[in-house]
Amino acid sequence: MSGVIDTNLLLYAANGDCPEHASARAFLETVFNDPAVWYLTEGICYEFLRVATHRRVFPSPLSAANALGFLDALMSLPGMSMLRPGPDHWRALRDLVGSVHAPEGNLFFDIRTVVLMRENGVRRIYTADTDFLQFSGIEVMNPLRPV
């Protein structure tokens, strides 16, 4: 399988009150048992921490310690890796922004993820966020949708 795991799947898996919880949790169980390489980004981790601990956004907020523990469990997997920017990150960002029609606001979180994917040769992202469909050269997989 292999690919980037997006914030929304982490949030659904961490929130037992979420309608997508069981499906997202099952997906993460697959990740735990898969020897493939999986990826997160620092941005995805910080976005998870921001939302998972936010009382007005997350229905049952986690403590900072529990949210970090959730990410620690993922990062401790032998096949988990953090995507990092390379020396041409700014150029890659400018190129991608130039290819997207009128990017603004929160789309830049997704743009950063796609730039990191391209820099690191990762083509697949697991997400329920349809905004990723507008980016060429990546494969968007929604593990919550029945096949």
Secondary structure, DSSP 8 states (H G I E B T S, - for coil): --EEE-HHHHHHHH-TTSTTHHHHHHHHHHHHT--S-EEEEHHHHHHHHHHHT-TTTSSS---HHHHHHHHHHHHTSTTEEEE---TTHHHHHHHHHHHSSS--TTHHHHHHHHHHHHHTT--EEE-S-GGGGGSTT-EEE-TTS--
